[in-house]
Amino acid sequence: MAHYFSERPEGARAGTASGSVTLVLPDLHLRLATGGGMFSPGRIDPGTRVLLETVPPPPATGDLLDLGCGYGPIALTMAMRAPQATVWAVDVNRAALELCAANATAHGLYKVRSVHADEVPPDVRFAAIWSNPAIRIGKPALHAMLTRWLDRLAPGGTAHLVVQKHLGSDSLQRWLAGQGHPAERVASRSSYRILKVEAKVESR
Ligand SMILES: C[S@@+](CC[C@H](N)C(=O)[O-])C[C@H]1O[C@@H](n2cnc3c(N)ncnc32)[C@H](O)[C@@H]1O
C-alpha cells in the first residue's frame, strides 16, 4: 500500500489540488491548497500548529529547512517570518512538493525551494530546521532521516521538532542526545512536545 510518505502516493495526481485549508496564526493568514495522498489534507495538523505557535523566530538570513514539508504550512511560515532567507522545503512525496511550490508562488514567497530530499546541494548548511517529522516511517528510517539533516545544521544552528508523546518524544530526545545532538523539551501542549535540538558539539 502506498502511504502519504511514498514518492508517488496513491490517489495523488502530482501537483493537483483537491481542497484547501487556512492557516491562521497571530502573525499571518495563509490559504493553502492541499491534495489527496498527502499528510493532513483536510486541516492544519494540530502538532504543526503547536510548533508554529511556540517556535522562536527563525534567523533572518541564511538557509532554513522544513524537513518533510507536505503542502508547506511550516516552510511558508518560515518564509513569511524570514523573507530574506532561503527556505528549503524538502519531502519525498512529489505531489506534496508540487503543491508546496504552488502555495509558495501563490503567496509571492519566491525564496522557498521545494525539492526532493536528494536534490538539496550537499554544501548547504542550515541556520534552522523546523519539522513535524514523519514518525510513521518507522524508527530506523526516522533515525536515518534525522541524522542526515541534523548533521547539516550550521554551527550554532538549532532544530525544532514536534513529536507526540505517545509516538515517542521522550525516547527520541534521549536518542538525539546519544547521537551528540543535545535536545531539550521547550514546550508541551496537550499530547505534543516541542524538542529543541542543537548542532553537534564539534560543529558549534
Ligand atoms: C508529519 S508529515 C508533515 C507534513 C507538513 N510539514 C505538515 O506539517 O503538514 C511528514 C512529511 O515528511 C515526509 N517524509 C517522509 N519521509 C521523508 C524523508 N525521508 N525525507 C523527507 N521527508 C520525508 C512525508 O512525505 C510527509 O509529507
PDBQT file of the ligand as one rigid body, heavy atoms in Angstrom, charges set to zero:
ROOT
HETATM    1  C1  LIG A 301       4.046  14.504   9.528  1.00  0.00    +0.000 C 
HETATM    2  S1  LIG A 301       4.140  14.968   7.825  1.00  0.00    +0.000 S 
HETATM    3  C2  LIG A 301       4.305  16.762   7.964  1.00  0.00    +0.000 C 
HETATM    4  C3  LIG A 301       3.905  17.496   6.703  1.00  0.00    +0.000 C 
HETATM    5  C4  LIG A 301       3.860  19.027   6.824  1.00  0.00    +0.000 C 
HETATM    6  N1  LIG A 301       5.141  19.547   7.248  1.00  0.00    +0.000 N 
HETATM    7  C5  LIG A 301       2.768  19.472   7.763  1.00  0.00    +0.000 C 
HETATM    8  O1  LIG A 301       3.120  19.942   8.841  1.00  0.00    +0.000 OA
HETATM    9  O2  LIG A 301       1.586  19.340   7.410  1.00  0.00    +0.000 OA
HETATM   10  C6  LIG A 301       5.789  14.408   7.418  1.00  0.00    +0.000 C 
HETATM   11  C7  LIG A 301       6.232  14.588   5.979  1.00  0.00    +0.000 C 
HETATM   12  O3  LIG A 301       7.537  14.021   5.841  1.00  0.00    +0.000 OA
HETATM   13  C8  LIG A 301       7.645  13.421   4.570  1.00  0.00    +0.000 C 
HETATM   14  N2  LIG A 301       8.731  12.428   4.566  1.00  0.00    +0.000 N 
HETATM   15  C9  LIG A 301       8.694  11.098   4.803  1.00  0.00    +0.000 A 
HETATM   16  N3  LIG A 301       9.915  10.555   4.702  1.00  0.00    +0.000 NA
HETATM   17  C10 LIG A 301      10.754  11.564   4.396  1.00  0.00    +0.000 A 
HETATM   18  C11 LIG A 301      12.158  11.641   4.151  1.00  0.00    +0.000 A 
HETATM   19  N4  LIG A 301      12.934  10.554   4.205  1.00  0.00    +0.000 N 
HETATM   20  N5  LIG A 301      12.700  12.826   3.852  1.00  0.00    +0.000 NA
HETATM   21  C12 LIG A 301      11.926  13.938   3.801  1.00  0.00    +0.000 A 
HETATM   22  N6  LIG A 301      10.589  13.941   4.020  1.00  0.00    +0.000 NA
HETATM   23  C13 LIG A 301      10.011  12.763   4.317  1.00  0.00    +0.000 A 
HETATM   24  C14 LIG A 301       6.241  12.831   4.320  1.00  0.00    +0.000 C 
HETATM   25  O4  LIG A 301       6.024  12.595   2.955  1.00  0.00    +0.000 OA
HETATM   26  C15 LIG A 301       5.355  13.928   4.925  1.00  0.00    +0.000 C 
HETATM   27  O5  LIG A 301       4.969  14.867   3.949  1.00  0.00    +0.000 OA
ENDROOT
TORSDOF 0
